[in-house]
Amino acid sequence: MISNPFTDPKWANKTVAIIDRCVGFVRDKTTRPLANIVRGIVFGIIATVAALLIIVLGLIGLARGLHELLDIWLTRPSAVWLSYFILAFIFVGTGALMMHKRHPSTKK
């Protein structure tokens, strides 16, 4: 405990140590968990934006690659329309498969 400042030469050091311990306890219980939560939110947002960017650029690259591949055998307008048809078929088929599998089968 804190003693009399007139009789204890280490009074200032003891007082500072107690204050430092109290401030450290409050910081450990409030500031660090809050900083970890904010850090998780920020990294989550960065990861989400990066994933969306990769998906969008990948789809653009897939469409352009399909255009160029079909452009070898067809005229440019026909290659573009056919590539859109192929990509639409892939996406609709994937969506239909996901819709079919969204509910578990009730048959036994």
Wavefront OBJ file of the C-alpha trace (Angstrom):
o trace
v 0.000 0.000 0.000
v 1.043 3.598 -0.403
v 2.845 4.939 2.643
v 3.588 8.411 3.999
v 5.597 10.455 1.494
v 7.530 12.161 4.305
v 8.952 8.955 5.785
v 9.277 6.688 2.719
v 11.913 7.654 0.130
v 10.455 5.213 -2.422
v 6.960 6.675 -2.201
v 7.034 8.186 -5.697
v 8.195 4.939 -7.284
v 5.518 2.915 -5.466
v 2.800 5.380 -6.465
v 3.868 5.331 -10.118
v 3.997 1.512 -10.074
v 0.434 1.276 -8.707
v -0.886 3.794 -11.253
v 0.953 1.989 -14.049
v -0.494 -1.355 -12.950
v -4.048 0.078 -12.863
v -3.710 1.731 -16.263
v -2.236 -1.461 -17.743
v -5.116 -3.526 -16.344
v -7.724 -1.174 -17.841
v -5.872 -1.121 -21.171
v -5.703 -4.929 -21.279
v -9.441 -5.235 -20.604
v -10.693 -2.477 -22.936
v -8.309 -1.172 -25.565
v -6.647 -4.399 -26.737
v -9.875 -6.347 -27.391
v -11.340 -3.334 -29.184
v -8.192 -2.964 -31.296
v -8.350 -6.668 -32.205
v -11.996 -6.352 -33.247
v -11.283 -3.295 -35.395
v -8.241 -5.033 -36.910
v -10.388 -8.047 -37.810
v -13.046 -5.850 -39.410
v -10.470 -3.936 -41.474
v -8.699 -7.091 -42.652
v -12.076 -8.660 -43.451
v -13.058 -5.691 -45.598
v -9.700 -5.762 -47.389
v -10.014 -9.501 -48.052
v -13.592 -9.110 -49.322
v -12.664 -6.294 -51.699
v -9.631 -8.240 -52.953
v -11.734 -11.374 -53.515
v -14.400 -9.433 -55.406
v -11.732 -7.755 -57.524
v -10.149 -11.109 -58.351
v -13.546 -12.598 -59.263
v -14.516 -9.678 -61.493
v -11.152 -9.553 -63.251
v -11.201 -13.330 -63.656
v -14.635 -13.218 -65.297
v -13.515 -10.414 -67.601
v -10.414 -12.427 -68.516
v -12.527 -15.541 -69.108
v -14.870 -13.656 -71.428
v -12.021 -12.013 -73.333
v -10.129 -15.285 -73.618
v -13.218 -17.024 -74.957
v -13.731 -14.186 -77.454
v -10.194 -14.571 -78.733
v -10.384 -18.364 -78.834
v -13.615 -18.359 -80.833
v -12.302 -15.543 -83.017
v -9.905 -18.063 -84.562
v -12.745 -19.993 -86.242
v -15.559 -17.402 -86.457
v -16.003 -13.770 -87.359
v -15.596 -11.288 -84.496
v -19.325 -10.525 -83.951
v -20.227 -14.232 -84.110
v -17.414 -15.110 -81.708
v -18.579 -12.491 -79.200
v -22.197 -13.627 -79.275
v -21.269 -17.293 -79.077
v -18.929 -16.647 -76.137
v -21.736 -14.801 -74.323
v -24.031 -17.763 -74.988
v -21.460 -20.252 -73.683
v -20.798 -18.209 -70.511
v -24.531 -17.755 -69.933
v -25.048 -21.501 -70.306
v -22.272 -22.182 -67.776
v -23.619 -19.650 -65.241
v -27.259 -20.713 -65.611
v -26.273 -24.366 -65.329
v -24.211 -23.657 -62.212
v -27.052 -21.644 -60.693
v -29.578 -24.364 -61.457
v -27.324 -26.981 -59.893
v -26.926 -24.842 -56.760
v -30.677 -24.258 -56.542
v -31.259 -27.998 -56.862
v -28.796 -28.777 -54.063
v -29.909 -26.031 -51.662
v -32.401 -28.281 -49.857
v -31.475 -31.759 -48.670
v -33.326 -34.620 -50.234
v -36.284 -35.870 -48.191
v -36.422 -39.243 -49.985
v -35.346 -42.278 -47.946
l 1 2 3 4 5 6 7 8 9 10 11 12 13 14 15 16 17 18 19 20 21 22 23 24 25 26 27 28 29 30 31 32 33 34 35 36 37 38 39 40 41 42 43 44 45 46 47 48 49 50 51 52 53 54 55 56 57 58 59 60 61 62 63 64 65 66 67 68 69 70 71 72 73 74 75 76 77 78 79 80 81 82 83 84 85 86 87 88 89 90 91 92 93 94 95 96 97 98 99 100 101 102 103 104 105 106 107 108
